[in-house]
Amino acid sequence: MSIGPWQPFWIGEPERHLYAALHRPESVQPHLGVLLVPPLLHEQPRARRFLTDVASAFAANGIAALRFDFFGSGDSAGAAADMRLATLREDLECASAALRAHAGVTDIVVMAWRAGALVAWDWLHHGGAASLLVLWEPIRDGRDWLAELERADADERVSPERYTARRPTRVDASDGQLMGYAVAPALREAIAEVSIATLDLPVWLLDRAALGADAGGRIVPAFTANALRPRGVTVRMRSIAALERVVVAAMILMVLVDAVWPASLSAGAGVGPSTAATSQARR
């Protein structure tokens, strides 16, 4: 998949500016915009190219997309240790306003990756506005996620693959980091209290389908749906067997067209059901 042009700019107050990039359709005025919420900590830089691909795919099909870096991450101001759940909510509100102002859209879909799903849900729970929430392989429970990170971090600190000469004999996490990123106690405490539950808007899940045994511990669609439904979340599933960049545009459009076509896309976003492909990718 090719990366299309985008407009980079700063959003927010000068003392805590955020890096943002708008991928705007060239030939139509979009009515629908997608706000891309990145994952957190070590997964954020790894996902940058993929989120850029996704944003470019939306723009190429008549849908505006805005991606951004949270305060304390990426190219935005601040240090990782300054990140708080409240600042993450503020960043989402700022990015949402920027998408509406710069792209002129009337409807916003929030698409969040991994732990970004916790932040997106928390923002919506505190008054954030969106027509649809799309969760891409989401983290469902903050406390469980932190426990998982702490285990992975402890393994990395004494890993023989990382330390080939003199390997530490005990785990020392006194630096307050998780997977190489500073995480303030206040952020840990707040994230631990976040768990995806009821929202007054449609929630969609994008997860890789199970292909035989899930030896890597990845979440599969049926497991994700069962985990969310008891919490009161209205879930509609679409199984995707291994995503590749050459078809990611078709996959995400298939989801969005089905979800919001009657309300938003038919108003003139410049893309219709005929653009949604149904073929699956091979990994």
Residue pairs with C-beta under 8 A, 6 or more apart in sequence:
1 53
1 56
1 57
1 245
1 246
1 248
1 249
2 56
3 52
3 53
3 56
4 23
4 56
4 59
4 60
5 23
6 21
6 22
6 23
6 24
6 52
6 55
6 56
6 59
7 21
7 22
7 24
7 102
8 19
8 20
8 21
9 20
9 21
9 22
9 102
10 17
10 18
10 19
10 20
11 17
11 18
11 20
11 68
11 94
11 95
11 97
11 98
12 18
12 71
12 91
12 94
15 77
16 71
16 76
16 77
16 78
16 87
17 76
17 77
18 68
18 69
18 70
18 71
18 76
18 77
18 91
18 94
18 95
19 68
19 69
19 74
19 75
19 76
20 66
20 67
20 68
20 69
20 95
20 98
21 52
21 55
21 66
21 67
21 68
22 64
22 65
22 66
22 98
22 99
22 102
22 103
23 55
23 56
23 58
23 59
23 64
23 65
23 66
23 67
24 30
24 59
24 64
24 102
24 103
25 59
25 60
25 61
25 62
25 63
25 64
25 270
26 59
27 62
27 270
28 62
28 268
28 269
28 270
29 104
29 268
30 62
30 63
30 64
30 103
30 104
30 105
30 269
30 270
31 105
31 106
31 107
31 264
31 265
31 267
31 268
31 269
32 63
32 64
32 105
32 106
32 107
32 108
32 109
32 256
32 260
32 264
32 265
32 269
33 63
33 64
33 65
33 66
33 99
33 100
33 103
33 105
33 107
33 108
33 109
34 55
34 58
34 63
34 64
34 65
34 66
34 108
34 109
34 110
34 111
34 256
35 65
35 66
35 92
35 95
35 96
35 99
35 108
35 109
35 110
35 111
35 130
36 51
36 54
36 55
36 65
36 66
36 67
36 68
36 111
36 112
36 113
37 92
37 110
37 111
37 112
37 113
37 116
37 117
37 119
37 120
38 44
38 47
38 48
38 51
38 67
38 68
38 69
38 70
38 73
38 74
38 113
38 116
39 47
39 113
39 114
39 115
39 116
40 70
40 73
40 114
40 115
40 116
40 119
41 80
41 115
41 149
41 178
41 179
41 181
41 183
42 179
42 180
42 181
43 113
43 114
43 115
44 69
44 70
44 73
44 74
45 74
47 113
47 114
48 74
50 245
51 67
51 113
52 67
53 245
53 248
54 65
54 111
54 248
54 249
54 252
55 65
55 66
55 67
56 65
57 248
57 249
57 252
57 253
58 64
58 65
58 249
58 252
58 253
59 65
60 249
61 249
61 253
61 270
61 271
61 275
62 269
62 270
62 271
63 253
63 256
63 269
63 271
64 99
64 103
64 105
66 95
66 98
66 99
66 102
66 103
68 76
68 91
68 95
68 98
69 75
69 76
70 76
70 83
70 87
70 88
70 91
70 119
71 77
71 78
71 82
71 83
71 87
71 88
71 90
71 91
72 78
72 79
72 80
72 81
72 82
72 83
72 87
73 80
73 83
76 91
78 87
79 182
80 181
80 182
80 183
81 176
81 182
81 183
81 184
82 184
83 183
83 184
83 187
84 184
84 186
84 187
84 190
85 119
85 122
85 187
85 190
85 191
85 194
86 190
88 119
88 122
88 123
89 119
89 122
89 123
89 126
89 128
92 110
92 119
92 120
92 123
92 128
93 123
93 128
96 108
96 110
96 128
96 129
96 130
99 105
99 108
100 106
100 108
106 264
106 267
107 131
107 260
107 263
107 264
108 129
108 130
108 131
109 130
109 131
109 132
109 133
109 134
109 256
109 259
109 260
110 120
110 124
110 128
110 130
110 132
110 133
110 134
111 134
111 136
111 252
112 119
112 120
112 121
112 133
112 134
112 135
112 136
112 138
113 136
113 137
113 138
114 136
114 137
114 138
114 139
115 139
115 142
115 145
115 191
117 135
117 136
117 138
117 139
117 140
117 196
118 138
118 139
118 142
118 145
118 191
118 194
118 196
120 128
120 133
120 135
121 133
121 194
121 196
121 197
121 199
122 194
124 130
124 133
124 199
124 201
125 199
130 201
131 201
131 202
131 260
131 263
131 264
132 201
132 202
132 203
132 204
132 256
132 259
132 260
133 199
133 201
133 202
133 203
133 204
134 204
134 205
134 206
134 252
134 255
134 256
134 259
135 196
135 203
135 204
135 205
135 206
136 206
136 207
137 206
137 207
137 208
137 218
137 219
138 196
138 205
138 224
139 145
140 195
140 196
140 224
140 227
140 228
141 194
141 195
141 196
142 191
142 192
142 193
142 194
142 195
143 192
143 193
143 195
145 191
146 178
146 188
146 191
146 192
149 178
149 179
150 173
150 178
152 179
153 173
153 177
153 178
153 179
154 171
154 173
156 162
156 179
157 168
157 171
157 172
157 173
158 167
158 168
158 169
158 170
158 171
159 167
160 167
175 182
176 182
176 183
176 184
176 185
177 183
195 231
196 228
196 231
196 233
197 231
197 232
197 233
198 231
198 232
198 233
199 233
202 234
202 236
202 259
203 228
203 233
203 234
203 235
203 236
204 235
204 236
204 238
204 255
204 259
205 221
205 224
205 225
205 228
205 235
205 236
205 237
205 238
206 238
206 240
206 251
206 252
206 255
207 219
207 220
207 221
207 224
207 239
207 240
208 218
208 220
208 240
208 241
208 242
208 243
209 220
209 221
209 239
209 240
209 241
209 242
210 220
210 221
210 222
211 241
211 242
211 283
214 220
221 237
221 238
221 239
222 237
224 235
224 237
225 235
225 237
228 235
229 235
236 259
238 254
238 255
238 258
240 251
240 280
240 281
241 280
241 281
241 283
242 280
242 281
242 282
242 283
243 251
243 281
244 281
244 282
244 283
246 281
247 277
247 279
247 280
247 281
250 275
250 276
250 277
250 278
250 279
251 277
251 281
253 271
253 275
253 276
253 277
254 276
254 277
254 278
256 265
257 265
257 271
257 272
257 273
257 275
257 276
258 276
261 272
261 273
265 271
265 272
